[in-house]
Amino acid sequence: MLPVYTSEDIAALPADSRIRLGVIGNPIAHSKSPQMQQVALDAEARSCRYVRLLAGTGEGEFETLLQLLAERGFIGANVTVPFKKKAFAAAVQADALSTLCGAANTLVHRENGWHCFNTDGPGFERAITELCGKKLSELSIAILGAYGGAGSALCCQCALSGCRNLTAVNRPRPELEQLHRLLQPHAAGEWRTTTFDSPDFRQAVESADLIVNATSLGLHAGDPLPLEASRLHPGQIVYDIVTHATPLQAAAAEHGCTVSDGLGMLLWQGAIAYQHWFGSLPDTRLMRRALLQA
């Protein structure tokens, strides 16, 4: 097994290869998905392997890889940055969340082509419910980094789940207003968008039950906090979708918040993807253990 497979590597696989699933991205060598998914496959004695797939970012390279995967009998794939929008565009059928946000992270190959799903949103909701025992519809939520990456999918999930109070926060850009117009028909209560430099942002942080960091801040050592920690207080939940410890998580804990990294979301989006491939949820206890050991 190679640490990463390219299109050329997939094309060279023997006809009896057990490689039938993978995660597509660029870069992709860091992905923890193989450890998590393979242990679930092995526990159910499924005769297939799950690998990392590196797609080129040039014109048509992602689509060429998908065609190759179909020809090689792949069951499906997970998709990560920067290909989630391309995954949606390449599908012949999409679920409600993928359609709303225009991005997908799970593909299933069927007779008529690729079907796409977005399991980031449902995975996020399962992780939050697991953490605090409440549904998204019961919480006042502020999502930082609302446009781009996973942030827009989380906002869309809040819309589909009937969240009554949501503040979507981002740097100033035209897409933020577009996101507001997209989600407004689904709003069940008070929805607003704002920017990091606005007084509304500070008020949203102070009043939120759940604060979600979907920005890239925290990925690298030395990153600043995405908010003023002094505005946090006991009783709040701070959910950081980064899967390792960050200064934000430490600061939130110091202020008495319930704190979590993004490991739960990673786990559940993967488990729900598995359900789309095989029809039933895998053993999430085994998957969680594999993630913690990765």
C-alpha positions as CSV (number, residue, x, y, z in Angstrom):
1,M,0.0,0.0,0.0
2,L,1.2,3.5,-0.9
3,P,0.8,6.4,1.5
4,V,-0.8,8.4,-1.4
5,Y,-2.2,7.3,-4.8
6,T,-2.2,9.4,-7.9
7,S,-4.3,8.8,-11.1
8,E,-1.3,7.0,-12.6
9,D,-1.1,4.7,-9.6
10,I,-4.9,3.9,-9.8
11,A,-4.6,3.2,-13.5
12,A,-1.8,0.7,-12.8
13,L,-3.7,-1.3,-10.2
14,P,-4.2,-5.0,-11.1
15,A,-7.8,-6.1,-12.0
16,D,-8.1,-7.9,-8.7
17,S,-7.1,-5.0,-6.5
18,R,-9.1,-4.6,-3.3
19,I,-8.8,-0.8,-3.4
20,R,-12.3,0.4,-3.8
21,L,-12.7,3.5,-1.6
22,G,-10.6,6.6,-0.8
23,V,-10.4,10.2,0.1
24,I,-9.6,12.8,-2.6
25,G,-7.8,16.0,-1.9
26,N,-4.8,18.2,-2.5
27,P,-2.8,18.0,-0.3
28,I,-4.0,14.7,1.1
29,A,-1.1,13.0,2.9
30,H,-2.2,14.3,6.3
31,S,-5.7,12.8,6.1
32,K,-6.8,10.6,9.0
33,S,-9.7,9.1,7.1
34,P,-7.9,5.9,6.0
35,Q,-7.2,4.8,9.6
36,M,-10.8,5.5,10.6
37,Q,-12.5,4.0,7.6
38,Q,-10.3,0.9,7.3
39,V,-10.9,-0.3,10.8
40,A,-14.7,-0.1,10.2
41,L,-14.3,-2.0,6.9
42,D,-12.2,-4.7,8.6
43,A,-14.6,-5.1,11.5
44,E,-17.3,-6.0,9.0
45,A,-15.0,-8.2,7.0
46,R,-15.5,-6.1,3.9
47,S,-13.0,-7.1,1.2
48,C,-11.9,-3.6,0.2
49,R,-9.2,-1.1,1.0
50,Y,-9.5,2.7,1.6
51,V,-6.6,5.0,0.5
52,R,-5.6,8.6,0.1
53,L,-6.1,9.9,-3.5
54,L,-4.2,12.9,-4.7
55,A,-6.0,14.8,-7.5
56,G,-4.3,17.5,-9.6
57,T,-5.7,21.0,-9.5
58,G,-5.4,21.6,-13.2
59,E,-8.4,21.8,-15.5
60,G,-10.3,18.6,-15.7
61,E,-7.9,16.6,-13.5
62,F,-10.4,15.9,-10.8
63,E,-13.0,14.8,-13.3
64,T,-10.5,12.5,-15.0
65,L,-9.7,10.9,-11.6
66,L,-13.4,10.3,-11.0
67,Q,-13.8,8.6,-14.4
68,L,-10.8,6.4,-13.6
69,L,-12.3,5.5,-10.2
70,A,-15.6,4.5,-11.9
71,E,-13.8,2.4,-14.4
72,R,-11.8,0.6,-11.7
73,G,-15.0,-0.3,-9.8
74,F,-14.8,2.1,-6.9
75,I,-17.7,2.0,-4.5
76,G,-17.3,5.7,-3.6
77,A,-15.0,8.3,-2.1
78,N,-14.8,11.1,0.4
79,V,-13.8,14.5,-1.0
80,T,-11.9,17.3,0.8
81,V,-10.4,20.6,-0.1
82,P,-10.2,22.0,-2.7
83,F,-12.6,19.7,-4.6
84,K,-16.0,19.8,-2.8
85,K,-17.7,22.1,-5.3
86,K,-16.3,20.0,-8.2
87,A,-17.7,16.9,-6.5
88,F,-21.1,18.4,-6.5
89,A,-20.8,19.6,-10.1
90,A,-19.8,16.1,-11.2
91,A,-22.7,14.3,-9.7
92,V,-25.9,13.2,-11.5
93,Q,-27.9,13.4,-8.2
94,A,-27.3,15.3,-5.0
95,D,-28.8,15.4,-1.5
96,A,-30.5,18.4,0.0
97,L,-27.5,19.8,1.8
98,S,-25.2,19.4,-1.2
99,T,-27.7,21.2,-3.3
100,L,-28.2,24.0,-0.9
101,C,-24.5,24.8,-0.4
102,G,-23.2,23.6,-3.8
103,A,-20.6,21.4,-2.3
104,A,-20.2,17.7,-1.5
105,N,-17.8,15.6,0.6
106,T,-19.1,12.1,-0.2
107,L,-19.5,10.3,-3.5
108,V,-21.2,7.0,-4.2
109,H,-20.9,5.4,-7.6
110,R,-24.1,3.8,-9.0
111,E,-25.1,2.5,-12.4
112,N,-26.1,6.0,-13.7
113,G,-23.0,7.8,-12.4
114,W,-21.8,9.5,-9.2
115,H,-24.3,10.5,-6.5
116,C,-23.2,13.1,-4.0
117,F,-23.9,13.9,-0.4
118,N,-22.6,16.4,2.2
119,T,-22.0,14.6,5.5
120,D,-20.1,17.5,7.0
121,G,-23.4,19.1,8.2
122,P,-25.0,16.0,9.6
123,G,-21.7,15.0,11.1
124,F,-21.4,18.4,12.8
125,E,-25.0,18.1,14.2
126,R,-24.3,14.6,15.6
127,A,-21.1,15.8,17.2
128,I,-22.8,18.8,18.9
129,T,-25.7,16.6,20.1
130,E,-23.2,14.1,21.5
131,L,-21.3,17.0,23.2
132,C,-24.2,18.8,24.9
133,G,-27.3,16.7,24.4
134,K,-29.1,19.4,22.4
135,K,-30.1,19.8,18.8
136,L,-29.0,22.7,16.6
137,S,-32.6,24.0,16.6
138,E,-32.3,24.5,20.4
139,L,-29.2,26.6,20.3
140,S,-28.3,30.2,19.5
141,I,-25.3,29.8,17.2
142,A,-22.4,31.9,15.9
143,I,-20.3,30.4,13.1
144,L,-17.0,32.0,12.5
145,G,-15.6,31.6,9.0
146,A,-19.1,31.1,7.5
147,Y,-18.1,31.3,3.9
148,G,-15.5,28.9,2.5
149,G,-14.3,25.5,3.6
150,A,-16.8,23.7,5.9
151,G,-18.3,26.9,7.3
152,S,-21.0,27.4,4.6
153,A,-22.0,23.7,4.9
154,L,-22.5,24.2,8.6
155,C,-24.6,27.3,8.1
156,C,-26.7,25.4,5.6
157,Q,-27.1,22.5,8.0
158,C,-28.3,24.9,10.7
159,A,-30.9,26.2,8.1
160,L,-32.1,22.7,7.3
161,S,-32.2,21.8,11.0
162,G,-34.5,24.7,11.9
163,C,-32.0,26.7,13.9
164,R,-33.8,29.8,15.2
165,N,-30.9,32.1,16.0
166,L,-27.8,32.1,13.8
167,T,-25.0,34.6,13.2
168,A,-22.7,33.9,10.2
169,V,-19.4,35.7,10.6
170,N,-16.8,36.2,7.9
171,R,-14.3,38.7,6.5
172,P,-15.9,41.3,4.3
173,R,-16.7,39.8,0.9
174,P,-19.6,39.7,-1.5
175,E,-20.2,36.0,-0.9
176,L,-21.3,36.7,2.7
177,E,-24.4,38.6,1.4
178,Q,-25.0,35.9,-1.1
179,L,-25.0,33.3,1.7
180,H,-27.5,35.4,3.6
181,R,-29.9,35.5,0.6
182,L,-29.4,31.8,0.0
183,L,-30.3,30.8,3.6
184,Q,-33.0,33.5,4.3
185,P,-35.9,31.4,2.9
186,H,-35.0,28.6,5.3
187,A,-34.6,30.9,8.4
188,A,-36.8,29.8,11.3
189,G,-36.0,32.8,13.4
190,E,-33.4,35.5,13.8
191,W,-30.6,35.1,11.2
192,R,-27.9,37.6,10.4
193,T,-24.5,37.9,8.8
194,T,-21.7,40.1,10.1
195,T,-18.0,40.7,9.8
196,F,-15.2,40.2,12.3
197,D,-14.6,44.0,12.7
198,S,-18.3,44.7,13.5
199,P,-19.8,45.5,16.9
200,D,-22.4,42.9,16.0
201,F,-19.7,40.2,16.0
202,R,-18.8,41.0,19.6
203,Q,-22.5,40.9,20.7
204,A,-23.0,37.6,18.8
205,V,-20.1,36.0,20.7
206,E,-21.4,37.1,24.0
207,S,-25.0,35.9,23.4
208,A,-24.3,32.6,21.6
209,D,-24.9,29.3,23.2
210,L,-22.6,27.7,20.7
211,I,-19.6,29.3,19.0
212,V,-18.1,27.4,16.1
213,N,-14.6,28.2,14.8
214,A,-14.7,27.2,11.1
215,T,-11.9,29.6,10.2
216,S,-8.3,28.4,9.4
217,L,-7.0,30.1,12.6
218,G,-5.6,27.4,14.8
219,L,-4.2,25.3,12.0
220,H,-0.8,26.7,12.5
221,A,1.3,27.6,15.5
222,G,1.2,31.3,16.3
223,D,-2.2,31.9,14.7
224,P,-4.2,34.6,16.6
225,L,-7.5,33.8,18.2
226,P,-10.5,34.3,16.0
227,L,-12.3,36.2,18.8
228,E,-11.7,38.1,22.0
229,A,-11.5,35.5,24.7
230,S,-12.7,37.9,27.4
231,R,-16.2,37.8,25.8
232,L,-16.5,34.1,26.5
233,H,-18.3,32.9,29.7
234,P,-19.4,29.8,31.5
235,G,-22.3,27.9,30.0
236,Q,-21.2,28.5,26.4
237,I,-20.0,25.8,24.0
238,V,-17.0,26.5,21.9
239,Y,-16.6,24.0,19.0
240,D,-13.3,24.2,17.0
241,I,-13.5,22.1,13.9
242,V,-9.7,21.8,13.9
243,T,-8.9,18.3,15.1
244,H,-6.0,19.1,17.4
245,A,-5.6,21.3,20.5
246,T,-5.5,25.0,19.8
247,P,-5.1,28.3,21.8
248,L,-8.8,29.0,21.3
249,Q,-9.7,25.7,23.0
250,A,-7.4,26.5,25.9
251,A,-8.7,30.1,26.2
252,A,-12.3,28.9,26.1
253,A,-11.7,26.3,28.8
254,E,-10.1,29.0,31.0
255,H,-13.3,31.0,30.7
256,G,-15.4,28.1,31.9
257,C,-16.8,27.0,28.5
258,T,-17.6,23.5,27.3
259,V,-14.9,22.9,24.7
260,S,-14.3,20.4,21.9
261,D,-12.0,20.0,18.9
262,G,-13.4,18.7,15.6
263,L,-12.7,15.1,16.1
264,G,-16.3,14.3,16.7
265,M,-17.4,16.0,13.5
266,L,-14.6,14.1,11.6
267,L,-15.8,10.8,13.1
268,W,-19.5,11.3,12.3
269,Q,-19.1,12.7,8.8
270,G,-17.1,9.6,8.1
271,A,-19.5,7.2,9.7
272,I,-22.5,8.8,7.8
273,A,-20.4,8.5,4.5
274,Y,-19.9,4.8,5.3
275,Q,-23.7,4.5,5.7
276,H,-24.2,6.0,2.2
277,W,-21.8,3.4,0.8
278,F,-23.1,0.3,2.6
279,G,-26.5,1.1,4.0
280,S,-25.8,1.0,7.7
281,L,-23.7,2.9,10.3
282,P,-20.3,1.3,11.2
283,D,-19.0,0.7,14.7
284,T,-18.2,4.3,15.7
285,R,-16.4,3.2,18.8
286,L,-13.8,1.5,16.7
287,M,-13.5,4.5,14.4
288,R,-13.1,6.9,17.3
289,R,-10.3,4.7,18.8
290,A,-8.5,4.6,15.5
291,L,-8.7,8.4,15.2
292,L,-7.3,8.9,18.7
293,Q,-4.4,6.6,17.8
294,A,-3.7,8.3,14.4
